[in-house]
Structure formats: structure tokens, C-alpha cells
């Protein structure tokens, strides 16, 4: 490869952009998966085993540095970045190589580069022909190379040897395809001239990745060992398998040349003489030889960059934004107390502001997929808490027998002259007490949501300081727990207040008279066969069901005649709850409620006939009331009506006051005092060094991100300059210069 050819090829757009892209590729490739997906222009060399791929690469570099042998040599992808460098006068080190896995170490001896490639391969895949897709990255600086990135891929093989798995061919093909499928990859398909081009593995896999052939260059190697009387003219001219980018024929060094240490320079001179002396290839000089291949690659890369420039610049800009955000997370190194204090104060202020913004629904990271922050707390109040209490039936866990027993117990020795107040108050207090647990659960739900909000506060610089993050979580957690205590106490007081004073004079309370009227109306409806459920709903306007005792529903204990008349007369004299005599004196009534009018003589006569030997049964340890009379059934209904009415009053109070208590003692208290608490607990001079201690790897990541950002910025700037230069050239061409498109036509090759 002549120096003049290199210099001429270097004066192109591609040569001004590719060094920047090479540097970018060198930095981007080892980082995280997302940034590593960036596709930069490069050349991938594919071919079957022993097709001459390594010889082509060495000829392009001009130095021996790749492992050689008769078996598989390339067992890991080799990313080879070539960067042309100018040589200062008196510079003894004109060329050197650097490995990515050995940063800062220069290899001036290319034999040691070969040894390191071999050693690094064996460290990864062992000594017995194993293959891996993990790249080896090598950069070569030289005044005798063109700026480009080459990927040397393992040769396609058919039969597994050594430690290779049985599906080695499929694995290698998959590995190759992952590289050449990228739209910014130029495919160098290497095929030996002494094999059938129609069955070329390289061309076959290249066609799969590049169906249009717009990214594939064919390389025909070993032209000098073809059978005498044959040549590769039809191949080079694209008459067998056409390629849009055409073919280039080269002559490799033989194994004898390698064994005798014949240099690349001597091999290139031999190749040039071969093409000059050959009667067929002498007329195809534009598509023969390593210098022509290097020039063609440079031209194709340049044209490819021109086509992909807008999308490449857009991708680089998007990556630059990502890196800038990452760099912002790592922040700047601070050492002085004043800077540390300013940063800590800023973090605490931003943290509390973010907390309040999430509560108020003003956070920038608002989700459109689910409720978040303050909206979840409102949902707990309005849906979880309120609706759950509305679904509770206060009479569901109290049977008619329980109410009847409570009424009789309240009557004591005397028997009831009125509907007793005591059973009602006992039962209603029991139902009010049931409201305490769901109220405290509501408080616990809101507390949990506040903790989630505290953890969701995303202050960028908190990622740098894990100890500060933990301390903030601890301070916020304790602050919220402290806010729960007065809220819990207030909720308990609200329930106790409702239990301590049963306000039977409340304007919304049903009242005794109306309850009794409704009860008698329900009784008459049952006796007349009317749907009580519908009637009570219409009368009361409530949704709860009132279940009547079985004896009343069937009419088993109903008395007729004078008894009913007497009962109705007594009912009409009823006043408000707890004051009027509703049912009369049971002590002077019979089992059905009618008076007993027996004379004293008759009673005395009956007593004399009773034998003195009759023994009474001992009462059981647990007594249950007998089946109730109609009057007692009405009492049960009245009690349930009053219980439902008063419970609804208390429930509405609790539904209104519990959320207010939680908002006052927990939510609003947090919004108002969290910032001051964080300042008092954490903003202290003696804690600055400890709280602002960075993670061990932050320094390295910050440096890497800064280098990445600078390279991306330089790459974008270079692309902008190249685009401006292209526009200037286009303007000049439109003023009279003849415009040419595509690759220069090769003598004897139509380009199809």
C-alpha cells in the first residue's frame, strides 16, 4: 500500500469524520446496553475458514499482527480501529497499538500485539478451539492506514473441532449476523478464487443481511493459485453474482511467505507485479489489489456517511442528552463547607417541594396509567372509607332475640311500662364502637401512601449520596409516624364523643312516636299480607332491611277481639321515645296481653287442690326469653328503627370528621412542617462530610460520563461542519461543475 494512495484517500469527508466516530465507538461500546446500541459506520469482514480474511486485514494495516495457522484462528470478534496520525520530525514511535482491556499500555511491537490477541482469546475461550462472541478491541495508530473501523469475525465452519459445540456453524452464523445486520455496517465478503463463487458462504450470509446488496463488497482472494488457464474475470466483473458495490481481487501471502517472514511491503510489491504481468488482470487494474480495496472502502464509507449523516446526527444528539442527564445525576465534586451546605440545603428544599407537588398533583412525572400521590389519598377517603361505612348494616349482627333479651333485662323485676331507653343506648353504642377500626384503618392507609410518596421523591442529586437518601427516609418516616399519633388520638376521641352522648333530640333522628307508628303500620301490613320491605322503604326512605320475628310473620301469637282493641288504644297514647307508656302493664295482662279477671275465691279454691309434694324444676344456668308477644315484637321493630336512624347520623359525622382529622394532623401537618424538620435534623455542619459522602464508583462514572459527553459533543460538531462543507460543495457544483454520483466506474464493470 503506497503512502501516496493513502494520502489521497485521506483527503475526504470520511477521513475527517471517521476518527471522531472511532473515538466515540471506543468509548461507547463498553458502556451500558442502551448506549452501546448506537450504530456507527464500520466494516465487517466475513468469510469461511481459511478464506484469507486475516491476510486482507493485515494488508490493509500494513503489519503482521493477527494469529495465523491452518486451524481456526479468529475465535473472538476483533474490533480493529485504524486511525491515521501525522508523524512529527524525529518521532521514533510511528506506529503502535492499544487494547481496550489494557488501557494506557502501548504495544510498539506488533508481534506482541499478536501474542496478546492470542492470550486474550485463550483467557476467554480456552486453548482447544473454543469460540466466543465477546469482542477484543484494538486500536492502531499509524501514518500508513486509512481511518476506518474493521471487525474481523470468526470464519464460517461446518464441522466442530476441539471444544466447539455440535451447533458451531449455527452459533457462528448468528454471531456474524448480529454484526452485519446493522444498517451502518459495510460487509466485506471474502471468497477464495479457488472455490465456487456460487456456493460462497460469505456471499450467502451477506445476502441475508443485505438483500439489496447496497452494503456488500466482494473480495476475491488467492487469485494467484487458481488452476492454470482459468481466471476470475467473470467474478470481478459481477457476471456470476452481481453486487452493486462490485468486487476487488487480491493476492494473499502464502504460508511459505509467512514462514519466511516476508513483509507486507514485499507482499504488496509482489501483488502489484502479478497484476501488471497477468494478461487478463492487467486490464482490470481498477478492481485489483489491496490499494484499490482500501480506496474503495474509503469511498464507500464516505458515501455511506453522507447518506446516514442526518439520522446519525439525530442519534448522537439523543445520546448526548442521555449522557448529559447522567452527568447531572453525578453532579460536580464539592469540597468546601460552603458548597456542601448549599448543595445539602438545595437537596432538602427540592425533596420537600417534590413531596408537596406529588400530594397536590403538580408533579412533572405525573402518571396517566394509574392514580398517584394525592389522588390515591382522595380515593381512600371517598371510595374506600365512605363507601365501606355506607355498606354496613347496624342490625346485621344483632338478632331479634338479642334485642328482645336486652329489653327484658332492662325491665328488671318490674316489667316494662315503656319502651326502655337502656337497650337502645347499649346497642347503639356497640354499633358506634364498630366505627373505630375502619377509621383507624383509613388513617393507616393514608400513612402508607404518604410513605410511598416520600420514597417516590426523585431528587436528582440524591443518587450520589446514599447515606443522605437513607437519612432522609428515616427523618420523613419518623415525622409521619409522629403525625399519626395525634390523628389516632383524635379519631378515638371522636368515637368516644359519639358514644358518650346519645343525642335523641337530633333533628334527623327518627324519634319514638314515628318509630312506633311505623312499627304498627308494618305489623298491620304483615297481617294483611303486604310487602313490608317495600312499605318500610317507602315510609323511611332507607335501604336497610328489618327482619320481623317468625311468630309475627306467621301471625301465630296474634290475639283478636278485645285484646287487639285494648292494645291499639294503648298505642295511641304513645309519646316520644323513652317517655310515653306504649304497651301498658304486662303484670296485669295474660299471655296474649288481655287482663285477667279471676275472683279471689276461685283462686283460693284452686290452690287448695294442689298437692304439696309438687317439685319445681331448677332454672337452667343460661336463660333465653320465650317467644315474644306481639307487643314485644313491636318493641323489637321500634328498637331496630331507632338504631338504624341514629347510626346513620353518627356514620355521616364519622365519614366527614375522620378525613378532616387525618388531613389536619397528618397530611397538612406534613406539608407545613416537613421542610423545617428536615433542616433541623440534617442541616448541620458536623454532618456535611458524612451525608455528602459519594458512592465509591461515582467518581469513575462521572469521569466516564464527562468523557462520553465531550466526545459526543465533538462528534456532533464535526458532523455539522461536514454537512456545511457538503452544502458548500453542492452549491459550487450547481453553479457549473459537473455532478457525479455513486462510486467511480471500474473499467470493464457496469456496476450491476
matplotlib code that plots the C-alpha trace (Angstrom):
import matplotlib.pyplot as plt

x = [0.0, 1.7, 1.8, 0.6, -2.5, -3.2, -2.8, -5.0, -7.7, -7.4, -8.4, -12.1, -15.1, -14.9, -11.4, -12.5, -15.4, -14.3, -11.6, -14.2, -16.6, -13.8, -13.1, -16.8, -17.1, -14.1, -15.9, -19.5, -19.0, -18.0, -20.7, -24.3, -26.5, -28.7, -25.8, -23.9, -26.7, -25.5, -24.6, -21.5, -20.1, -17.7, -16.6, -17.2, -15.1, -16.9, -15.9, -15.3, -12.5, -9.0, -10.6, -7.9, -9.7, -6.7, -4.4, -6.7, -6.8, -3.1, -2.6, -4.9, -2.9, 0.4, 1.7, 1.7, -0.3, -3.1, -2.8, -2.2, -2.4, -4.1, -7.0, -9.5, -7.6, -10.2, -12.1, -13.4, -14.6, -11.8, -12.8, -9.9, -10.0, -7.5, -6.6, -4.2, -1.7, 0.7, 4.4, 6.4, 10.1, 12.3, 9.3, 10.7, 7.3, 5.5, 3.0, 1.6, -1.5, -3.7, -6.1, -9.3, -8.7, -5.2, -5.9, -2.9, -0.5, 1.1, 2.3, 5.0, 6.0, 3.2, 4.4, 3.4, 0.0, -0.5, 0.6, -1.8, -4.7, -3.9, -3.6, -6.8, -8.7, -7.4, -8.4, -11.9, -12.5, -9.6, -6.9, -9.0, -10.7, -13.5, -15.4, -17.0, -18.9, -17.1, -15.1, -11.4, -10.9, -7.7, -6.8, -3.9, -2.3, -0.2, 0.6, 0.1, -3.6, -6.9, -9.4, -11.9, -13.2, -12.9, -14.5, -12.8, -15.3, -14.7, -14.7, -17.8, -17.1, -19.0, -17.5, -16.9, -13.5, -11.9, -14.2, -16.6, -20.2, -22.1, -24.0, -20.9, -21.9, -25.3, -23.6, -21.0, -23.6, -25.8, -22.7, -21.9, -25.5, -25.7, -22.9, -23.7, -27.4, -26.7, -27.6, -24.2, -22.2, -20.3, -19.9, -16.6, -17.5, -14.2, -14.3, -11.2, -10.8, -10.2, -13.7, -17.1, -18.4, -22.0, -21.7, -19.8, -20.7, -19.7, -21.9, -24.8, -24.9, -24.2, -27.3, -29.4, -28.3, -28.2, -30.8, -30.4, -26.6, -26.2, -23.7, -21.7, -18.3, -17.0, -13.3, -11.8, -8.6, -5.9, -6.1, -2.5, -3.3, -6.2, -5.8, -3.7, -5.9, -8.6, -9.2, -11.7, -12.6, -16.3, -16.3, -14.7, -17.0, -20.1, -21.2, -21.7, -23.2, -23.8, -23.1, -23.9, -20.6, -18.7, -15.7, -12.0, -9.4, -6.3, -3.3, -2.5, 0.8, 1.3, 2.1, 5.6, 5.8, 4.6, 7.0, 9.9, 8.8, 8.2, 7.0, 3.7, 5.5, 7.2, 3.9, 2.2, 5.0, 4.6, 0.8, 1.4, 3.8, 1.3, -1.5, 0.8, 2.2, -1.2, -2.7, -6.3, -6.0, -3.8, -6.9, -8.8, -6.4, -9.2, -10.7, -7.5, -5.1, -5.1, -4.6, -7.7, -9.6, -8.5, -9.5, -12.9, -13.6, -12.8, -15.1, -18.0, -17.7, -17.7, -20.8, -22.5, -21.8, -23.2, -26.4, -26.7, -25.5, -28.9, -30.0, -26.6, -26.5, -30.0, -29.0, -25.8, -27.8, -30.3, -27.4, -25.8, -29.0, -29.0, -25.3, -26.0, -28.8, -26.5, -23.8, -26.3, -27.0, -23.3, -23.0, -19.8, -17.2, -17.5, -15.0, -15.6, -18.1, -20.0, -20.5, -21.5, -24.0, -25.5, -25.9, -27.5, -29.9, -30.8, -31.4, -33.6, -35.6, -36.1, -37.1, -39.8, -41.1, -41.3, -43.2, -45.8, -46.0, -46.9, -49.6, -51.1, -50.9, -48.4, -45.5, -43.9, -43.7, -47.5, -48.7, -51.6, -51.9, -52.9, -53.8, -50.8, -49.9, -52.7, -55.2, -54.8, -55.4, -58.6, -59.7, -59.1, -61.3, -64.2, -64.3, -62.6, -63.7, -67.0, -68.5, -67.3, -69.2, -72.3, -72.4, -72.6, -76.0, -76.0, -78.6, -76.9, -75.0, -77.9, -80.7, -84.3, -83.7, -80.7, -82.9, -85.7, -83.4, -81.9, -85.3, -86.3, -83.0, -83.6, -87.1, -85.6, -88.1, -90.8, -91.6, -91.7, -94.3, -92.5, -90.1, -86.8, -84.1, -81.3, -81.4, -81.3, -78.4, -76.4, -77.0, -76.3, -73.0, -72.0, -72.5, -70.8, -67.8, -67.6, -66.7, -63.3, -61.5, -62.3, -61.5, -58.0, -57.6, -58.3, -55.6, -53.1, -53.9, -53.2, -50.0, -48.8, -49.5, -47.5, -44.6, -44.8, -44.8, -41.7, -39.9, -41.1, -39.5, -36.8, -34.2, -31.5, -28.5, -29.8, -28.4, -24.9, -25.4, -26.9, -26.4, -28.3, -31.1, -31.3, -31.3, -34.0, -36.2, -35.6, -36.5, -39.5, -40.7, -40.4, -42.1, -45.0, -45.3, -45.3, -48.2, -50.2, -50.2, -52.4, -54.6, -55.2, -55.9, -58.4, -60.2, -60.5, -61.9, -64.5, -65.8, -65.9, -67.7, -70.4, -70.7, -70.8, -73.8, -76.7, -78.5, -82.1, -83.1, -81.1, -83.3, -82.5, -83.3, -86.4, -87.9, -90.0, -93.5, -92.7, -90.9, -93.9, -96.3, -94.0, -93.8, -97.6, -98.0, -95.6, -97.4, -100.7, -99.1, -97.8, -101.2, -102.8, -100.1, -98.4, -94.7, -93.2, -89.8, -91.4, -93.6, -90.8, -88.6, -91.3, -92.0, -88.5, -86.5, -83.8, -82.1, -81.7, -83.9, -85.9, -86.4, -89.6, -89.7, -91.1, -94.1, -95.2, -94.7, -96.9, -99.5, -99.0, -99.2, -101.8, -104.9, -108.2, -111.2, -110.9, -107.2, -106.4, -108.7, -107.1, -103.6, -104.5, -105.9, -102.7, -100.6, -102.5, -101.4, -97.7, -95.5, -91.8, -89.1, -88.4, -91.2, -94.7, -96.3, -96.6, -97.6, -99.3, -98.5, -97.6, -98.1, -101.9, -102.1, -102.4, -100.1, -101.8, -101.8, -105.5, -106.4, -107.0, -110.4, -110.5, -112.1, -110.1, -112.4, -111.8, -108.1, -108.1, -110.1, -107.6, -104.7, -106.2, -106.4, -102.6, -100.6, -97.8, -95.5, -95.0, -91.4, -90.3, -87.6, -84.4, -83.9, -81.1, -77.8, -78.5, -82.0, -83.4, -86.6, -89.7, -91.1, -92.2, -95.7, -96.9, -96.2, -92.6, -92.3, -93.3, -90.7, -88.0, -89.0, -89.0, -85.6, -84.2, -85.7, -84.2, -80.9, -80.7, -81.7, -79.2, -76.4, -76.9, -76.5, -73.2, -71.9, -72.3, -70.5, -67.6, -67.4, -67.0, -64.8, -62.3, -60.9, -60.7, -58.7, -56.3, -55.9, -55.3, -53.0, -51.1, -51.3, -51.4, -49.1, -46.6, -46.9, -46.3, -43.6, -41.6, -39.1, -38.4, -38.0, -35.5, -33.5, -33.4, -32.4, -30.0, -28.7, -25.8, -22.2, -20.8, -22.9, -21.9, -19.0, -20.9, -24.1, -22.5, -20.2, -20.4, -20.5, -17.2, -17.9, -19.4, -16.1, -15.3, -18.8, -18.6, -15.3, -16.6, -19.8, -17.9, -15.6, -18.5, -20.3, -17.2, -16.8, -20.4, -20.4, -17.2, -18.8, -22.0, -19.9, -17.8, -20.9, -22.3, -19.1, -19.1, -22.7, -21.9, -18.9, -21.2, -23.7, -21.0, -19.7, -23.2, -23.7, -20.4, -21.5, -24.8, -23.0, -21.5, -19.4, -20.4, -22.0, -21.1, -23.0, -22.2, -18.8, -16.3, -16.9, -14.5, -13.0, -14.9, -17.6, -21.1, -21.9, -24.8]
y = [0.0, 3.2, 6.2, 8.4, 6.4, 6.7, 10.4, 10.9, 8.7, 10.5, 13.9, 13.0, 13.8, 10.3, 10.8, 13.9, 12.2, 8.6, 9.5, 11.1, 8.2, 5.7, 7.5, 7.6, 3.9, 3.2, 5.0, 3.9, 0.2, -0.9, 1.0, 0.1, -1.8, 1.2, 3.5, 0.5, 0.1, 3.1, 2.0, 3.7, 3.2, 0.3, -2.6, -6.2, -8.9, -12.3, -15.4, -19.1, -20.6, -20.1, -17.9, -15.2, -12.8, -12.2, -11.7, -9.0, -7.2, -7.3, -5.9, -3.0, -2.3, -3.0, -5.0, -8.6, -8.8, -11.4, -15.1, -17.4, -21.1, -23.9, -24.3, -21.8, -18.6, -15.9, -17.3, -14.0, -10.9, -8.4, -4.8, -3.1, 0.8, 2.3, 5.9, 7.8, 10.0, 12.6, 12.0, 14.8, 15.1, 12.9, 10.8, 7.3, 5.8, 6.0, 3.1, 1.4, -0.4, -0.2, -2.7, -1.7, -4.3, -2.8, 1.0, 3.2, 0.4, 0.9, -2.0, -0.8, -4.4, -5.9, -9.4, -8.7, -7.5, -10.9, -12.6, -10.5, -11.3, -15.0, -14.8, -12.8, -15.3, -18.2, -16.4, -16.2, -19.5, -21.7, -23.5, -26.0, -24.2, -22.7, -19.6, -16.6, -13.6, -11.3, -8.7, -7.9, -4.2, -3.0, 0.5, 1.0, 4.4, 4.7, 7.2, 4.4, 3.5, 4.9, 6.0, 3.2, 0.6, -3.1, -6.1, -9.4, -12.1, -15.9, -17.9, -19.9, -23.5, -26.7, -29.4, -28.8, -29.5, -29.4, -27.8, -26.4, -27.4, -29.5, -26.5, -24.4, -23.4, -22.0, -20.1, -18.5, -17.6, -16.0, -14.1, -12.8, -11.9, -9.7, -7.6, -7.3, -6.8, -3.2, -0.6, 1.2, -1.9, -2.3, -6.0, -7.2, -10.7, -12.6, -15.7, -17.6, -17.8, -21.5, -22.2, -22.0, -18.4, -19.6, -21.6, -18.9, -18.9, -15.2, -14.0, -16.2, -14.7, -11.2, -11.6, -12.5, -9.3, -7.1, -8.3, -5.2, -5.6, -1.9, -2.5, -5.5, -5.5, -8.8, -9.7, -12.5, -13.8, -16.2, -15.3, -16.5, -20.1, -20.7, -23.5, -22.6, -21.5, -20.1, -16.6, -14.7, -12.1, -13.0, -12.9, -9.5, -8.0, -9.2, -11.6, -14.6, -12.9, -9.2, -6.8, -3.1, -2.2, -4.6, -6.9, -6.4, -9.2, -9.5, -11.8, -13.1, -14.1, -17.8, -19.9, -20.1, -16.3, -16.2, -18.8, -17.0, -13.7, -11.9, -8.4, -6.9, -4.4, -7.1, -8.9, -5.8, -5.3, -9.0, -8.4, -5.4, -7.3, -10.1, -7.9, -6.0, -9.2, -11.0, -10.7, -10.6, -8.8, -6.1, -4.7, -4.7, -2.7, -0.6, -3.6, -5.4, -5.0, -4.0, -0.3, -0.3, -2.1, 0.5, 3.3, 1.7, 1.1, 4.8, 6.0, 3.7, 4.8, 8.4, 8.0, 5.9, 8.7, 11.3, 9.2, 8.5, 11.8, 13.3, 10.1, 9.7, 13.2, 12.9, 9.7, 11.3, 14.2, 12.0, 10.1, 13.3, 14.3, 11.0, 11.4, 15.0, 13.8, 11.1, 13.7, 15.9, 13.0, 12.7, 16.5, 18.3, 17.5, 19.8, 20.2, 23.5, 23.6, 26.5, 24.5, 21.4, 23.4, 24.9, 21.5, 19.9, 22.8, 22.6, 18.9, 19.2, 22.0, 20.2, 17.0, 18.7, 20.6, 17.4, 15.8, 18.6, 18.6, 14.9, 15.5, 18.4, 16.8, 19.2, 16.7, 16.6, 12.8, 12.5, 9.2, 8.7, 5.0, 4.9, 7.1, 8.6, 10.7, 12.9, 11.3, 8.0, 9.6, 11.2, 7.8, 6.3, 8.9, 8.9, 5.4, 3.0, 4.7, 6.3, 3.6, 0.9, 2.5, 3.0, -0.7, -1.6, -2.6, -1.8, -4.5, -7.2, -8.7, -8.2, -10.7, -10.0, -12.4, -10.2, -7.1, -8.8, -10.1, -6.7, -5.2, -7.7, -7.3, -3.6, -4.1, -6.0, -7.1, -4.7, -5.5, -2.7, 0.0, 1.9, 1.0, 1.0, 3.5, 1.4, -1.4, 1.2, 3.1, -0.1, -1.4, 1.9, 2.4, -1.0, -0.1, 3.2, 1.4, -0.6, 2.6, 2.9, 0.1, 1.2, 4.8, 3.8, 1.6, 4.7, 6.5, 3.6, 3.5, 7.3, 6.9, 4.1, 6.4, 9.2, 6.8, 5.8, 9.5, 10.1, 7.3, 8.5, 11.9, 11.9, 14.5, 14.0, 14.5, 12.1, 9.2, 10.5, 10.3, 7.0, 7.9, 11.1, 9.2, 6.8, 9.6, 11.5, 8.4, 7.9, 11.5, 11.5, 8.2, 9.3, 12.6, 10.8, 8.4, 11.4, 12.8, 9.6, 9.7, 12.9, 11.8, 8.4, 10.1, 12.5, 9.7, 7.8, 10.9, 11.4, 7.8, 8.3, 11.6, 9.9, 7.1, 9.3, 11.4, 9.8, 12.9, 11.7, 15.3, 15.4, 16.9, 14.0, 11.3, 9.3, 9.7, 7.3, 8.3, 8.0, 4.7, 3.3, 4.4, 2.8, -0.4, -0.7, 0.0, -2.7, -5.1, -4.4, -4.8, -8.2, -9.3, -8.0, -9.8, -6.5, -6.5, -5.0, -4.4, -2.2, -0.4, 0.4, 1.6, 4.0, 5.2, 5.6, 6.3, 3.9, 0.9, -1.4, -4.5, -5.0, -8.7, -9.5, -12.4, -15.6, -15.6, -12.2, -13.0, -16.1, -14.5, -17.3, -15.0, -12.6, -12.2, -11.0, -9.1, -7.1, -7.8, -6.1, -3.2, -2.7, -2.8, -0.3, 2.1, 1.9, 2.5, 5.7, 7.2, 6.9, 9.9, 10.5, 7.8, 6.9, 8.9, 7.6, 4.4, 2.5, -1.0, -0.9, -3.0, -6.6, -7.5, -7.3, -9.0, -12.5, -14.3, -12.5, -9.1, -9.2, -8.5, -11.4, -11.1, -14.1, -13.8, -14.4, -17.3, -19.1, -18.7, -19.9, -23.0, -23.9, -23.6, -26.0, -28.7, -28.5, -31.3, -30.1, -32.7, -30.9, -30.0, -27.1, -27.6, -25.7, -23.0, -23.6, -21.8, -19.8, -18.5, -17.4, -15.4, -17.3, -16.5, -12.9, -11.4, -9.0, -6.2, -7.3, -7.7, -4.1, -3.1, -5.0, -3.3, 0.1, -0.5, -1.5, 1.5, 3.9, 2.0, 2.4, 6.0, 7.1, 5.0, 6.8, 10.2, 9.0, 7.4, 10.6, 12.5, 10.0, 10.0, 13.7, 14.2, 11.3, 12.5, 16.0, 14.8, 12.9, 15.8, 18.2, 16.1, 14.2, 15.5, 19.3, 19.0, 17.2, 19.8, 22.6, 21.3, 18.6, 21.1, 22.6, 19.2, 18.1, 21.3, 20.8, 17.2, 17.1, 20.6, 20.6, 21.4, 18.4, 16.1, 17.6, 15.4, 12.2, 13.0, 14.1, 11.1, 9.8, 6.1, 4.7, 4.3, 7.7, 9.4, 6.8, 7.1, 10.9, 10.9, 8.4, 10.3, 13.6, 12.0, 10.5, 13.8, 15.6, 13.0, 13.1, 16.9, 16.8, 14.3, 16.3, 19.4, 17.6, 16.3, 19.8, 21.0, 18.2, 18.9, 22.5, 21.6, 19.2, 22.0, 24.4, 21.8, 21.2, 24.9, 25.1, 22.1, 23.7, 26.7, 24.8, 21.9, 18.5, 16.5, 12.8, 10.3, 6.9, 5.1, 5.8, 3.2, 0.4, -0.4, -3.3, -3.2, -1.9, -1.6, -4.0]
z = [0.0, -1.1, 1.1, -1.8, -2.2, 1.4, 1.5, -1.5, 0.1, 3.4, 2.0, 2.1, 4.1, 5.6, 6.9, 8.8, 10.4, 11.0, 13.6, 15.7, 15.2, 16.0, 19.3, 20.0, 19.2, 21.5, 24.4, 23.8, 23.1, 26.6, 28.5, 29.3, 26.8, 25.8, 24.7, 23.2, 20.7, 18.8, 15.3, 13.9, 10.3, 10.2, 8.0, 9.0, 7.3, 6.8, 5.1, 5.5, 7.5, 5.7, 3.1, 3.6, 5.8, 8.1, 5.2, 3.8, 7.2, 7.7, 4.2, 4.9, 8.1, 6.6, 9.5, 10.8, 14.0, 13.6, 14.8, 11.9, 11.4, 9.5, 12.0, 13.1, 14.2, 14.8, 17.7, 19.0, 17.1, 16.8, 16.6, 14.8, 14.8, 12.4, 13.0, 10.8, 12.6, 11.4, 12.3, 13.8, 12.8, 15.0, 16.2, 16.7, 17.5, 14.3, 14.9, 17.9, 19.2, 22.3, 23.7, 25.4, 28.1, 28.8, 28.8, 28.7, 27.6, 24.1, 22.0, 19.6, 18.7, 16.5, 17.3, 20.9, 19.7, 18.1, 21.3, 23.3, 20.9, 21.3, 25.1, 25.5, 23.3, 25.4, 28.6, 27.4, 25.5, 26.5, 24.4, 22.4, 19.5, 21.6, 20.2, 21.9, 20.8, 23.3, 21.3, 21.6, 21.0, 19.4, 18.1, 15.8, 15.2, 12.1, 9.3, 6.8, 7.4, 6.4, 9.1, 9.5, 11.9, 10.8, 12.6, 12.0, 12.6, 13.1, 9.9, 9.0, 9.7, 9.2, 11.4, 15.1, 16.4, 19.9, 22.5, 19.9, 20.4, 17.8, 16.6, 16.0, 12.5, 13.7, 16.5, 14.3, 11.7, 14.5, 15.8, 12.3, 11.6, 14.7, 13.4, 9.7, 10.1, 11.3, 8.7, 9.2, 8.6, 5.3, 4.6, 3.2, 1.9, 1.3, -1.0, -2.3, -6.0, -6.0, -4.7, -6.4, -6.0, -6.4, -3.2, -1.3, 2.4, 2.7, -0.1, 1.1, 4.6, 3.3, 1.1, 4.1, 6.0, 2.9, 0.4, -1.9, -1.9, -1.2, 1.7, 0.4, -1.3, -2.7, -2.2, -4.3, -2.7, -3.8, -7.4, -7.9, -7.0, -9.5, -12.0, -15.0, -17.8, -15.6, -14.1, -12.0, -14.7, -14.7, -10.9, -10.7, -13.4, -11.5, -14.2, -11.9, -8.8, -9.3, -6.5, -6.6, -5.0, -7.1, -6.4, -5.7, -6.4, -4.2, -3.8, -0.4, 1.1, 1.0, 4.1, 2.8, 2.7, 6.3, 7.4, 5.7, 7.4, 4.1, 4.9, 3.9, 1.9, -0.1, -0.5, -1.9, -4.3, -5.4, -5.8, -8.0, -10.3, -10.5, -11.8, -14.1, -15.7, -16.0, -19.4, -18.0, -14.7, -16.3, -17.9, -14.6, -12.5, -11.1, -9.3, -8.3, -5.4, -1.8, -2.5, -4.7, -1.9, 0.6, -1.7, -2.5, 1.2, 2.0, -0.8, 0.2, 3.9, 2.8, 0.7, 3.4, 6.0, 3.6, 3.3, 7.0, 8.3, 9.3, 11.2, 12.7, 14.0, 15.4, 17.2, 18.5, 19.8, 21.6, 23.2, 24.2, 26.0, 27.9, 28.9, 30.0, 32.3, 33.6, 34.2, 36.0, 38.4, 39.3, 39.7, 40.5, 43.1, 46.1, 48.9, 50.7, 53.6, 51.9, 48.7, 50.7, 52.8, 49.6, 48.0, 51.1, 51.5, 47.9, 48.1, 51.2, 49.7, 46.5, 48.3, 50.3, 47.3, 45.3, 48.2, 48.2, 44.4, 44.4, 47.1, 45.2, 41.8, 40.4, 39.9, 36.4, 36.5, 36.7, 35.5, 33.0, 33.7, 37.4, 40.4, 42.1, 45.1, 46.5, 44.1, 45.9, 49.3, 48.0, 46.6, 50.1, 51.7, 49.2, 47.9, 50.4, 53.6, 52.9, 50.7, 53.1, 56.0, 53.9, 53.2, 56.9, 58.3, 62.0, 62.6, 60.7, 63.7, 66.2, 66.1, 67.2, 70.1, 71.2, 71.2, 73.0, 75.6, 76.1, 76.5, 79.1, 81.0, 81.1, 82.7, 85.6, 88.3, 87.4, 83.8, 81.1, 81.3, 78.5, 75.6, 77.6, 76.6, 78.1, 75.4, 72.6, 74.1, 74.8, 71.3, 69.5, 71.5, 70.4, 66.8, 67.1, 68.6, 65.4, 63.5, 65.3, 63.5, 59.9, 60.9, 62.1, 59.0, 56.9, 58.8, 58.3, 54.5, 54.3, 56.3, 53.9, 50.9, 52.5, 52.9, 49.3, 48.3, 50.4, 48.6, 45.2, 45.6, 42.9, 43.7, 41.0, 43.3, 45.9, 43.7, 44.5, 48.3, 49.5, 53.2, 52.7, 51.0, 53.9, 56.5, 54.6, 54.5, 58.3, 59.1, 56.9, 58.3, 61.9, 61.0, 59.5, 62.5, 64.8, 62.8, 63.1, 66.9, 67.3, 64.4, 66.0, 69.3, 67.6, 65.9, 69.2, 70.8, 68.0, 68.5, 72.3, 72.0, 69.9, 72.4, 75.5, 74.4, 72.5, 71.2, 70.9, 70.1, 66.9, 64.2, 61.9, 64.5, 63.7, 67.2, 69.3, 68.1, 64.5, 65.1, 66.9, 64.2, 61.6, 63.6, 63.9, 60.3, 59.5, 61.8, 60.1, 56.7, 57.7, 58.9, 55.7, 53.6, 52.3, 51.3, 54.4, 52.8, 50.1, 52.7, 55.1, 52.3, 51.1, 54.6, 55.9, 52.7, 53.9, 52.3, 55.3, 55.9, 59.1, 59.8, 61.9, 64.3, 62.8, 65.1, 63.9, 60.2, 60.6, 62.9, 65.4, 68.5, 67.3, 69.6, 68.2, 69.7, 72.8, 73.3, 69.9, 70.7, 74.1, 72.5, 69.9, 72.5, 74.5, 71.4, 70.5, 73.8, 72.9, 73.2, 72.2, 72.7, 76.3, 77.9, 76.9, 78.1, 74.9, 75.7, 79.2, 82.3, 81.5, 85.2, 84.8, 81.5, 80.3, 77.9, 75.0, 76.6, 77.9, 81.6, 83.9, 85.9, 88.2, 91.7, 94.8, 95.9, 92.7, 93.1, 96.7, 95.7, 93.1, 95.4, 97.9, 95.3, 94.5, 96.2, 98.5, 97.0, 93.6, 93.0, 90.7, 88.1, 88.7, 86.2, 83.7, 84.0, 80.8, 80.3, 77.0, 76.6, 75.4, 72.0, 72.1, 72.1, 69.5, 71.8, 72.3, 68.6, 68.1, 70.7, 68.7, 65.5, 67.2, 68.6, 65.2, 63.5, 66.1, 66.0, 62.2, 62.3, 64.9, 63.4, 60.1, 61.9, 63.6, 60.4, 58.5, 61.2, 61.2, 57.4, 57.5, 60.6, 60.2, 56.9, 58.3, 61.3, 59.0, 56.8, 59.7, 61.8, 59.1, 55.6, 56.1, 59.0, 56.8, 54.0, 56.5, 58.8, 56.9, 55.4, 58.8, 60.4, 57.7, 58.2, 61.9, 61.8, 58.8, 58.0, 60.5, 59.8, 61.6, 59.3, 56.0, 55.2, 56.3, 54.5, 51.3, 51.0, 47.4, 46.4, 45.6, 41.9, 41.4, 40.6, 37.9, 36.4, 36.5, 34.6, 32.1, 31.5, 31.1, 28.5, 26.7, 26.6, 25.3, 22.5, 21.6, 21.5, 19.3, 17.0, 16.6, 16.0, 13.4, 11.6, 11.5, 9.9, 7.4, 6.5, 6.0, 3.8, 1.8, 1.2, 0.1, -2.4, -3.6, -4.2, -6.2, -8.3, -9.1, -10.4, -13.3, -12.0, -13.3, -10.6, -10.2, -8.1, -6.8, -7.0, -9.8, -12.6, -12.7, -16.0, -17.5, -14.7, -15.3, -11.6, -11.7]

ax = plt.figure().add_subplot(projection="3d")
ax.plot(x, y, z, "-o")
ax.set_aspect("equal")
plt.show()
